[in-house]
Amino acid sequence: MLLKNIEFFSVDSVVYYKLSDESIHKLTVNDTEVIGEMVELLENLYPEAYDALCQEYKGCSPNRWYYRYRIVSRFIRCNFAQLDDVPDISDKHGCQFEYVQCPLKGECKLEHIVCHPKIDKKISRAEMPVLKLWYEGVAEDKIAESLCLSVHTVHNHIRNAYQRIGVHSRAEFAKYVAINNIFE
């Protein structure tokens, strides 16, 4: 996972990222791996923000890579603009949003939707078949094989769902499923 312990920051509306090896990179359309992981994170954890950004930049949608770049760049500029040597995204804590001084504060139509968005506590449609098999005791590699997904995607679906519903183990997940009748 490339986003693990990454720090984003912005200078004059240009987005940069700092990796755990201390290297600093300007975010460009060609950073497809970083952008892809951020899009997946937004879709799974912050769908309201993702949908709003998709709508905001729909004019760019014919150029898929530029469209995704614009969505991710805006989300980063609204939530992670400071270089403070604290990872903005970590495995254990998810997103660590920062206070960003916005010149449109109070008049931005995406305020409180994209800036400091609410995490979605529901299990997504894409995660549901993965989690059903996981609940039944199937291993990640077997889930990936049976659903024609990568093991990485299966792992991310499980991790993201756990984060949203507030569980930390398979046992806690089983209890959550039983209490909430998820698969009935």
LINRA-V542188 format. One record per run of one state. SS is the DSSP state (H for helix, E for strand, C for the rest). FROM is the first residue (numbers start at 1). TO is the last residue. Records with the same first field share a line. If there is no record, write none. Layout:
BEGIN
SS: FROM-TO / FROM-TO
END
This chain:
BEGIN
C: 1-5 / 12-13 / 19-23 / 27-31 / 46-46 / 57-57 / 61-63 / 80-88 / 91-93 / 96-124 / 136-139 / 148-150 / 166-169 / 181-184
E: 6-11 / 14-18 / 24-26 / 89-90 / 94-95
H: 32-45 / 47-56 / 58-60 / 64-79 / 125-135 / 140-147 / 151-165 / 170-180
END
